[in-house]
Amino acid sequence: KKPEGEENAEDYFLAGRGLSWWLIGFSLIAANISAEQFVGMSGQGAGLEGISCASWEWIAAITLVVVAFCMLPYFLKTGITTMPEFLEVRYNHVARTLMTISMIGILIVASLIGVTYAGSLVMFQLFNAFGVTIDFTTCCIIMSVIAGAYVLFGGLKACAWADLIQGAALIVGGGVIAYFAIKYLGETP
C-alpha cells in the first residue's frame, strides 16, 4: 500500500513539489552536516590542517548560489529534476547510467561507510554508557536499517523532515559541545 499522498514518482522523488522553501533550504544545509563533521573534521581541525579542512563547505555555499542562478532556470524550464536526467537530455542514456552507477558506488564507498561508522560509534558509546551491551556491528545495522526504512517508505518528504529534526539536533549539540569546549579552555592554565 502506498503512503497517503504518494501517487507517482513525482510525489516520491520530489515530495509532490509541496515542500516549503525554508524546509528545502534547511534540508540542503542539514544534508551536509553529519557525524563526519563532528567526529572527523573536528579531529582534522585539531591537527596540522587546522580550519582549512572545512573550506570545502564554504566553497559549497558559493557553488550552490552559482547553480541556483545559472543552472536552475534551465532545469525549471526543461523540467529536469536530477543531474543524471540532465546528462541524458544533454548527451544520452549511457551518460546518465554511468553517472548514476558511479555516484551510487562513490556514495557507498566514500561517504556512507564513514558516516555510518561515526554515527554507530556514538550509538555504541551511548548504549555502553547506559549499561546496554550491544556489539558495534549491530549498531551499524540498526543505523542503516532505520535510515533505509524512512527513505524507502517516505521518499524525499521523509528525508526533508528527518533532515530538519537531525540537523537541528546536530546544530544544538554542536553548540553545546562548543560551549563546554570553550569553557574548559578558559579553565585550564
PyMOL commands that set and color helices and strands:
alter all, ss='L'
color gray80, all
select helices_A, chain A and resi 9-17+21-31+35-46+50-70+72-78+83-90+93-129+136-187
alter helices_A, ss='H'
color red, helices_A
deselect
rebuild
show_as cartoon
